[in-house]
């Protein structure tokens, strides 16, 4: 019979999840970026299933709060790209070492940030969204960090549009990933009990992010996206040191 994690594990895990959820609720992504590497150290069983299942609550809350900003066409085109990106990521995992994979992904994100800063303005058009969807699916499968490509496409949009659209994309992608985990025996009652321990952190993070998001929306959305994407790349590269 499945058991809830110990109180010490639950408090530690929920605390780091609260930090990640605050970032994601304010910027649009970052929960997995902050929480996943630490949860592996606290209790490896909390990743990926429990973490992913708990993140669906955060995604749902953000989706409801920022529902008026959702760009449905953008979600559709991004999901089109996510399918082949996920397949490519799965194939790459079997062909390339984990260290090489993460180094390449970190470099790709840094390159994308540099292009965003000094290259032509990226707009949410079908071809950019499909490309971002492919990269997101690839990165999410290979390193569990799939937010930066889509966020960079929407960096010039309003905060509500960025967060609402990303939440919609994450909801679809998360369901796909949970179904896949279920098929390979990595998602069941044990993982659901693990996710329950993370719920307080999700709720606290969403509450805090709802206070921070209006501040970021006063012209700081693009800076927040670029800073978070750069941090994501940095964390990936630091893992290899």
TITIDO-677919 format. One record per residue (C-alpha): x, y, z. Coordinates in Angstrom, 3 decimals. Each point is the difference from the previous one (the first is absolute). Layout:
// TITIDO-677919
PT         x         y         z
PT         X         Y         Z
...
***
This chain:
// TITIDO-677919
PT         x         y         z
PT     0.000     0.000     0.000
PT     1.276     3.451    -0.901
PT     1.041     2.296     2.842
PT     0.402     3.746     0.261
PT     3.613     1.243     0.246
PT     1.302     0.730     3.506
PT    -0.772     3.390     1.521
PT     3.613     1.173    -0.361
PT     0.099    -0.982    -3.669
PT    -3.404     1.576    -0.632
PT     0.998     3.320     1.594
PT     3.358     0.177    -1.799
PT    -1.453    -1.000    -3.367
PT    -3.008     2.299     0.303
PT     2.239     2.944     0.904
PT     2.128    -0.275    -3.145
PT    -3.116    -0.569    -2.094
PT    -1.422     3.245     1.417
PT     3.036     1.883    -1.319
PT    -0.333    -1.555    -3.454
PT    -3.761     0.533    -0.096
PT     0.446     3.669     0.888
PT     2.389     0.426    -2.918
PT    -2.264    -1.847    -2.423
PT    -3.128     1.831     1.081
PT     1.714     3.371    -0.391
PT     2.057    -0.564    -3.166
PT    -1.768    -2.918    -1.689
PT     2.538    -2.785     0.471
PT     2.643    -1.139     2.462
PT    -1.635    -2.490     2.377
PT     1.900    -2.996    -1.356
PT     3.139     2.099    -0.438
PT     0.168     0.862     3.711
PT    -1.639    -2.983     1.660
PT     0.970    -3.118    -1.964
PT     3.789     0.040     0.695
PT    -0.592     0.486     3.751
PT    -2.840    -2.519     0.272
PT     2.298    -2.669    -1.426
PT     2.329     0.629     2.953
PT    -2.818     0.069     2.591
PT    -1.770    -3.116    -1.283
PT     0.616    -1.388    -3.522
PT    -3.481    -1.553     0.019
PT    -1.541     3.487    -0.217
PT     1.266     0.357    -3.599
PT    -1.342    -0.191    -2.643
PT    -3.525    -1.288     0.726
PT    -0.940     1.789     3.266
PT     1.664     3.240    -1.095
PT    -1.731    -0.069    -3.365
PT    -3.402    -0.869     1.483
PT     0.257     2.752     2.625
PT     1.040     2.488    -2.684
PT    -3.333    -0.618    -1.726
PT    -1.671     1.784     2.928
PT     2.276     3.005    -0.508
PT    -0.678    -0.051    -3.723
PT    -3.756    -0.176     0.587
PT     0.001     2.902     2.459
PT     2.120     2.151    -2.324
PT    -2.170    -0.941    -2.955
PT    -3.115     1.162     1.829
PT     1.568     3.223     1.272
PT     1.457     1.023    -3.380
PT    -2.651    -1.608    -2.218
PT    -0.783     3.246    -1.823
PT     3.551     0.167    -1.323
PT     0.114    -3.482    -1.562
PT     1.097    -0.022    -3.641
PT    -1.837    -3.103    -1.220
PT     1.579     0.017    -3.463
PT     3.433     0.189     1.602
PT    -0.772    -2.952     2.246
PT    -1.123    -2.027    -3.010
PT     3.108     0.681    -2.070
PT     2.278    -0.646     2.982
PT    -1.628    -3.367     0.674
PT     0.483    -0.922    -3.673
PT     3.730     0.464     0.526
PT     0.075    -1.748     3.371
PT    -0.799    -3.436    -1.454
PT     3.067    -0.297    -2.283
PT     2.118     1.795     2.620
PT    -0.926    -2.599     2.605
PT     0.886    -2.831    -2.380
PT     3.335     1.617    -0.866
PT     0.760     0.454     3.692
PT    -0.753    -3.638     0.735
PT     2.201    -1.149    -2.884
PT     2.813     2.320     1.039
PT    -0.028    -1.360     3.556
PT     0.865    -3.424    -1.367
PT     2.663     1.273    -2.378
PT     1.785     2.736     1.970
PT     1.378    -0.012     3.544
PT    -1.932     1.955     2.621
PT     2.922     2.392     0.536
PT     0.305     0.805    -3.688
PT    -3.760     0.398    -0.274
PT    -0.313     2.478     2.851
PT     3.034     1.986    -1.149
PT    -1.530     0.327    -3.464
PT    -3.376     1.068     1.426
PT     1.610     2.608     2.252
PT     1.905     1.404    -2.963
PT    -3.177     0.089    -2.131
PT    -1.877     1.983     2.658
PT     2.866     2.482     0.409
PT     0.173     0.426    -3.779
PT    -3.750     0.611    -0.134
PT     0.265     2.637     2.735
PT     2.873     1.707    -1.835
PT    -1.980     0.003    -3.241
PT    -2.966     1.476     1.867
PT     2.147     2.815     1.366
PT     1.946     0.899    -3.129
PT    -1.806    -1.636    -2.908
PT    -3.277     0.767    -1.788
PT    -3.133     0.127     2.123
PT    -1.634    -3.404     0.392
PT    -3.758     0.013    -0.465
PT    -2.561    -2.769     0.733
PT    -0.527    -1.094    -3.607
PT    -0.806    -3.579    -1.072
PT     3.561    -0.828    -1.063
PT     1.584     1.435     3.163
PT    -2.560    -1.758     2.199
PT     0.470    -3.381    -1.676
PT     3.780     0.393     0.282
PT    -0.317     0.967     3.668
PT    -2.321    -2.956     0.550
PT     2.561    -2.382    -1.484
PT     2.772     1.429     2.191
PT    -2.247    -0.055     3.063
PT    -0.999    -3.629    -0.537
PT     3.622    -0.964    -0.592
PT     1.241     1.833     3.100
PT    -2.829    -1.155     2.252
PT     0.625    -3.622    -0.934
PT     3.768     0.243     0.304
PT     0.368     2.267     3.051
PT    -3.471     0.702     1.494
PT     0.351     3.709    -0.846
PT    -2.261     0.881    -2.921
PT    -1.236     3.507     0.780
PT     2.679     2.334    -1.420
PT    -0.639    -0.471    -3.769
PT    -3.717     0.884     0.208
PT     0.617     2.794     2.515
PT     2.585     1.616    -2.271
PT    -2.515     0.109    -2.858
PT    -2.485     1.851     2.245
PT     2.537     2.228     1.766
PT    -1.396     3.171    -1.622
PT    -3.617    -0.844     0.832
PT    -1.886     0.955     3.144
PT     0.643    -1.943     3.193
PT    -3.518    -1.442    -0.008
PT     0.358    -1.228    -3.588
PT     3.378    -1.551     0.733
PT    -1.143    -1.762     3.174
PT    -3.401    -1.081    -1.330
PT     1.401    -1.385    -3.239
PT     2.867    -1.796     1.720
PT    -2.396    -1.482     2.563
PT    -2.186    -1.369    -2.811
PT     3.043    -1.483    -1.717
PT     1.272    -1.522     3.257
PT    -3.411    -1.492     0.753
PT    -0.094    -1.894    -3.296
PT     3.653    -1.013     0.241
PT    -0.372    -1.048     3.637
PT    -2.953    -2.251    -0.735
PT     1.959    -1.598    -2.848
PT     2.943    -0.625     2.315
PT    -2.157    -1.450     2.797
PT    -1.673    -2.391    -2.418
PT     3.415    -1.091    -1.233
PT     1.223    -0.508     3.577
PT    -3.096    -2.050     0.757
PT     0.684    -2.283    -2.944
PT     3.547    -0.679     1.158
PT    -1.056    -0.607     3.607
PT     1.384     3.252     1.426
PT    -3.276     1.588     1.065
PT    -2.452    -1.529     2.474
PT    -1.249     0.419     3.559
PT     3.520     0.356     1.430
PT     0.600     2.984    -2.262
PT    -3.414     1.512     0.805
PT     0.763    -0.188     3.736
PT     3.357     1.623    -0.669
PT    -1.725     2.799    -1.923
PT    -2.353     0.656     2.929
PT     3.017     0.912     2.128
PT     0.914     2.702    -2.529
PT    -3.447     1.638    -0.154
PT     0.587     2.474     2.892
PT     3.057     1.339    -1.846
PT    -1.971     0.352    -3.228
PT    -2.770     1.959     1.745
PT     2.452     2.240     1.848
PT     1.947     0.685    -3.190
PT    -3.123     0.861    -1.954
PT    -1.152     2.382     2.758
PT     3.379     1.775     0.033
PT     0.230     0.133    -3.792
PT    -3.382     1.717    -0.209
PT     1.535     2.858     1.989
PT     3.217     0.101    -2.020
PT    -1.468    -0.403    -3.529
PT    -1.652     3.471    -0.067
PT     3.379     1.560     0.788
PT     1.744    -1.916    -2.810
PT    -2.819     0.973    -2.352
PT     0.991     3.666     0.356
PT     2.477    -0.318    -2.856
PT     2.328    -2.648     1.421
PT    -1.396    -3.112    -1.716
PT     2.715    -0.243    -2.642
PT     2.812     0.535     2.510
PT    -1.466    -2.674     2.279
PT    -0.255    -2.489    -2.881
PT     3.577     0.606    -1.167
PT     1.362    -0.212     3.540
PT    -1.860    -3.228     0.772
PT     1.001    -1.597    -3.316
PT     3.628     0.932     0.613
PT    -0.225    -1.461     3.509
PT    -1.435    -3.202    -1.464
PT     2.938    -0.314    -2.379
PT     2.421     0.769     2.811
PT    -1.461    -2.675     2.266
PT     0.187    -2.572    -2.794
PT     3.650     0.830    -0.720
PT     0.996     0.114     3.692
PT    -1.272    -3.572     0.380
PT     2.841    -1.071    -2.283
PT     2.744     1.614     2.093
***
